[in-house]
C-alpha cells in the first residue's frame, strides 16, 4: 500500500493541499435551493452548506468522547473503553 501511495505522489496524482479553516468558507445560505427542492430538483450545495456539514459531521464528533467522559465517566477505566 505504501508503494502505491509513493507512486501516486511521484506521478503528481496525489498533491498536498493548502491548509484552510472554516472561516475561509465564506458564503451565504442558498435560498434558491429550497425553491428548487420544492420542484423536485436537487440543487448544488452552497459554501454555507459545506461549512455546516463539515462542522456537524467532522468537527463536532471529535469532541464527543471528551464530552461523554467529562459528564458521565467516574473512572478513567471507563473512559479508556469509550475512546
MIFIFI-982532 format. One record per residue (C-alpha): residue in three letters; residue number from 1; x, y, z. Coordinates in Angstrom, 2 decimals. Layout:
// residues N
   r   k      xx      yy      zz
 ALA NUM       X       Y       Z
...
//
This chain:
// residues 83
   r   k      xx      yy      zz
 UNK   1    0.00    0.00    0.00
 UNK   2    2.87    2.36    0.81
 UNK   3    4.50    1.80   -2.57
 UNK   4    1.21    2.60   -4.32
 UNK   5    0.95    5.84   -2.34
 UNK   6    4.55    6.74   -3.17
 UNK   7    3.92    6.11   -6.87
 UNK   8    0.81    8.30   -6.86
 UNK   9    2.74   11.12   -5.18
 UNK  10    5.65   10.74   -7.62
 UNK  11    3.31   10.91  -10.63
 UNK  12    1.65   14.03   -9.24
 UNK  13   -1.76   12.41   -8.86
 UNK  14   -1.82   13.00   -5.11
 UNK  15   -0.82   16.54   -4.16
 UNK  16   -0.57   18.32   -0.84
 UNK  17   -3.43   20.75   -0.32
 UNK  18   -3.29   24.17    1.25
 UNK  19   -4.45   24.47    4.83
 UNK  20   -7.75   26.24    5.27
 UNK  21  -10.07   26.88    8.17
 UNK  22  -13.83   27.11    8.45
 UNK  23  -13.79   30.93    8.24
 UNK  24  -12.30   30.51    4.75
 UNK  25  -15.62   29.00    3.63
 UNK  26  -17.39   32.34    3.30
 UNK  27  -20.83   32.14    1.80
 UNK  28  -24.49   32.70    2.32
 UNK  29  -27.42   30.36    2.68
 UNK  30  -28.85   29.29   -0.68
 UNK  31  -32.47   30.44   -0.68
 UNK  32  -32.85   29.19   -4.25
 UNK  33  -32.10   25.66   -3.02
 UNK  34  -35.38   25.48   -1.11
 UNK  35  -37.33   26.57   -4.17
 UNK  36  -35.56   24.02   -6.36
 UNK  37  -36.22   21.21   -3.87
 UNK  38  -39.93   22.02   -3.95
 UNK  39  -39.75   21.47   -7.72
 UNK  40  -38.03   18.07   -7.15
 UNK  41  -34.66   19.38   -8.39
 UNK  42  -31.66   18.74   -6.16
 UNK  43  -29.52   21.94   -6.12
 UNK  44  -25.76   22.11   -5.80
 UNK  45  -24.72   22.72   -2.18
 UNK  46  -23.68   26.26   -1.32
 UNK  47  -20.45   27.07    0.51
 UNK  48  -22.57   27.73    3.60
 UNK  49  -23.98   24.19    3.32
 UNK  50  -20.46   22.76    3.06
 UNK  51  -19.32   24.69    6.14
 UNK  52  -22.35   23.47    8.14
 UNK  53  -21.90   19.83    7.09
 UNK  54  -18.16   19.84    7.85
 UNK  55  -18.92   21.25   11.29
 UNK  56  -21.76   18.82   12.06
 UNK  57  -20.24   15.61   10.75
 UNK  58  -16.48   16.13   11.10
 UNK  59  -15.68   18.61   13.86
 UNK  60  -18.42   18.10   16.44
 UNK  61  -18.00   14.30   16.62
 UNK  62  -14.32   14.81   17.54
 UNK  63  -15.40   16.30   20.86
 UNK  64  -17.95   13.59   21.61
 UNK  65  -15.58   11.34   23.55
 UNK  66  -14.32   14.19   25.71
 UNK  67  -17.84   15.37   26.40
 UNK  68  -19.01   11.88   27.40
 UNK  69  -16.00   11.38   29.67
 UNK  70  -16.36   14.78   31.32
 UNK  71  -20.05   14.40   32.11
 UNK  72  -20.67   10.69   32.61
 UNK  73  -17.48    8.80   33.44
 UNK  74  -16.48    8.28   37.04
 UNK  75  -13.28    6.40   36.39
 UNK  76  -10.53    6.51   33.82
 UNK  77  -11.02    2.81   33.04
 UNK  78  -14.48    3.54   31.66
 UNK  79  -13.21    6.48   29.62
 UNK  80  -10.50    4.30   28.08
 UNK  81  -13.17    1.88   26.86
 UNK  82  -15.12    4.71   25.18
 UNK  83  -12.11    6.07   23.26
//
